[in-house]
Amino acid sequence: MIVCGGHPGDPEYGCGGTIARYTDLGHDVAILYMNRGEKHCPAGPDDPGATVRVAEARRACEILKARPLFAPQCDAHAIVDNSHYDEFRRILEDAKPDVVFTHWPIDEHRDHTALSLLVHDSWMKMGHKFVLYYYEVGEDTLMFAPTDYVDISAVEPRRRAACYAHASQTPDRFYPKQALISGFRGAASGFAHAEAFVRHIRSAGGLLPG
């Protein structure tokens, strides 16, 4: 399974509980970040954004028992063209995932929108070989109508710890908003906390943690 995110921290906020559920069941989970949180593009080896945020991402992955992967794009400089479509597809082809999660395409951050397009194109070019789900992140995601829910009540503290591993990204500001969302999604699905997803209508289902 692969959870794709525009930046270090995005997958943890939107899917951290679900990742923990999968890894607790023994599944191999990779978190694929589209960039390293660079402050410049191209970034030098001492770029503070990349060095700090990569370390935070690795710590978050340790908490969730996942492994980090990084695509070679730059923060706030996402490119969607033929060569980058092919580059991203090769990453997924090498990983051979059975399930992929990505950002919902109607989102207020252009990196999130770009990543959604890259994943969707890979899914089509790969012949729908993996199950495709979309997730929501805080106040950025708009017009999101879930089709599926995952109960994260028991693992919510681990999701919180993984999000707070990204200490440079002011989690005291952003995490309470995500907790409100998972509480709302839980109320809608009968749990204390839940993460919600939209499954692509042409994608198979049935692979979410029960």
C-alpha positions in Angstrom: 0.0 0.0 0.0 1.1 3.5 -0.8 -0.2 6.8 0.7 0.8 9.8 -1.5 1.1 13.3 -0.2 2.0 16.7 -1.6 4.4 17.4 1.3 5.8 15.8 4.4 2.9 15.7 6.9 0.0 15.6 4.5 -0.5 11.8 4.5 -0.1 11.7 8.3 -2.9 14.2 8.7 -5.3 12.7 6.2 -4.5 9.0 6.6 -2.4 8.6 9.6 -4.9 6.5 11.5 -5.6 4.3 8.5 -1.9 3.8 8.0 -1.6 2.7 11.6 -4.5 0.3 11.1 -2.9 -1.3 8.1 0.6 -1.6 9.6 -0.9 -3.1 12.8 -2.4 -5.8 10.6 1.0 -6.6 9.1 0.7 -4.8 5.8 3.7 -3.1 4.2 2.9 0.6 3.9 5.0 3.3 2.1 4.4 7.0 2.4 5.3 8.7 -0.9 5.9 12.4 -0.5 6.0 14.4 -3.8 8.7 16.6 -2.4 11.0 17.1 0.6 9.6 20.4 1.8 12.3 22.4 0.1 12.5 26.2 0.5 14.2 26.6 -2.9 14.0 24.8 -6.2 16.4 23.3 -7.0 17.4 22.8 -3.3 21.0 22.5 -2.2 22.1 19.8 0.2 21.9 22.2 3.2 18.4 23.5 2.3 16.8 23.9 5.8 13.3 22.9 4.5 14.5 19.6 3.0 16.9 18.6 5.8 14.5 19.4 8.6 11.3 18.1 7.0 12.9 14.9 5.8 14.0 14.1 9.3 10.5 14.8 10.6 9.0 12.6 7.9 11.2 9.7 8.8 10.3 10.1 12.5 6.5 10.2 11.6 7.0 7.0 9.5 8.6 5.3 12.4 5.7 6.1 14.6 3.2 4.7 12.0 5.5 1.7 11.2 5.6 2.8 7.5 8.6 3.6 5.3 9.2 6.9 3.5 9.7 7.5 -0.2 10.3 10.8 -1.9 9.5 11.8 -5.5 11.9 14.3 -7.0 9.7 17.4 -7.2 10.0 20.7 -5.2 7.7 22.2 -2.7 5.3 24.8 -4.3 6.9 24.1 -7.8 4.9 21.0 -8.8 5.0 20.2 -12.5 2.4 18.2 -14.4 3.6 17.4 -17.9 4.3 14.2 -19.9 7.8 13.6 -18.5 6.6 14.0 -14.9 3.6 11.8 -15.5 6.0 9.1 -16.7 8.4 9.7 -13.9 5.7 9.3 -11.2 4.2 6.3 -12.9 7.6 4.5 -12.8 7.8 5.1 -9.1 4.4 3.4 -8.6 5.2 0.6 -11.1 8.4 -0.2 -9.1 6.5 -0.3 -5.8 3.6 -2.5 -7.2 1.0 -1.3 -4.7 -2.4 -3.0 -4.4 -3.9 0.2 -2.8 -3.0 3.8 -3.3 -4.3 6.9 -1.4 -3.9 10.4 -2.7 -5.3 13.9 -2.3 -8.8 14.8 -3.5 -8.4 16.8 -6.7 -10.5 19.8 -5.5 -8.1 21.3 -3.1 -6.8 24.8 -2.3 -3.1 23.8 -2.6 -1.8 23.4 -6.1 0.8 20.8 -5.0 -2.1 18.6 -3.7 -4.0 19.1 -7.0 -0.9 18.3 -9.0 -0.3 15.1 -7.1 -3.9 13.9 -7.5 -3.5 14.3 -11.3 -0.2 12.4 -11.3 -1.6 9.5 -9.3 -4.8 9.3 -11.4 -2.8 9.2 -14.6 -0.6 6.4 -13.2 -3.7 4.5 -12.2 -5.1 4.7 -15.7 -1.8 3.9 -17.5 -1.3 1.0 -15.2 -4.6 -0.5 -16.1 -6.4 0.1 -12.8 -4.1 -2.4 -11.1 -4.5 -0.8 -7.7 -7.5 0.3 -5.7 -7.6 4.1 -5.7 -8.8 6.2 -2.8 -8.9 9.9 -2.2 -8.5 11.5 1.3 -9.1 14.9 2.8 -6.7 17.3 4.6 -7.9 19.9 7.0 -9.3 23.1 5.5 -7.7 22.6 2.1 -10.1 20.0 0.8 -13.4 21.1 -0.7 -16.5 19.4 -1.9 -15.6 16.0 -0.4 -18.4 13.5 -0.1 -17.0 10.2 1.4 -17.9 6.8 0.2 -15.9 4.8 2.8 -14.8 5.2 6.4 -12.1 3.7 8.6 -12.5 3.6 12.4 -9.3 5.1 13.8 -10.5 5.5 17.4 -7.9 3.2 18.9 -5.0 4.5 16.9 -5.8 8.3 17.0 -3.0 8.9 19.6 -0.5 7.5 17.1 -1.9 9.6 14.3 -1.5 12.7 16.6 2.1 11.7 17.4 2.9 11.3 13.8 1.5 14.7 12.9 3.3 16.3 15.8 6.6 14.8 14.6 6.3 17.5 11.9 7.2 20.1 14.6 8.3 22.7 12.1 4.8 22.8 10.6 3.0 24.3 13.6 0.9 21.2 14.5 -0.7 23.1 17.4 -2.5 25.1 14.7 -3.4 22.4 12.2 -3.9 19.2 14.2 -7.0 20.4 16.1 -8.7 21.1 12.8 -8.0 17.5 11.6 -9.2 16.1 14.9 -12.5 18.0 14.5 -12.8 16.4 11.0 -12.1 12.9 12.2 -14.6 13.4 15.1 -17.2 14.6 12.6 -16.5 11.7 10.3 -16.7 9.3 13.2 -20.1 10.7 14.2 -21.3 10.1 10.7 -20.1 6.5 10.7 -20.7 5.4 14.3 -17.2 5.8 15.7 -15.4 8.1 18.1 -12.9 9.0 15.3 -12.9 8.0 11.6 -11.0 8.9 8.5 -13.1 9.3 5.4 -12.3 8.4 1.8 -13.7 8.6 -1.7 -13.2 5.5 -3.7 -12.9 6.0 -7.5 -16.1 4.8 -9.0 -14.2 2.5 -11.4 -11.9 1.1 -8.8 -12.4 -2.1 -6.9 -13.1 -1.9 -3.2 -13.0 -4.1 -0.1 -9.4 -3.5 0.9 -9.8 -1.0 3.8 -9.2 -2.2 7.3 -12.4 -3.5 8.8 
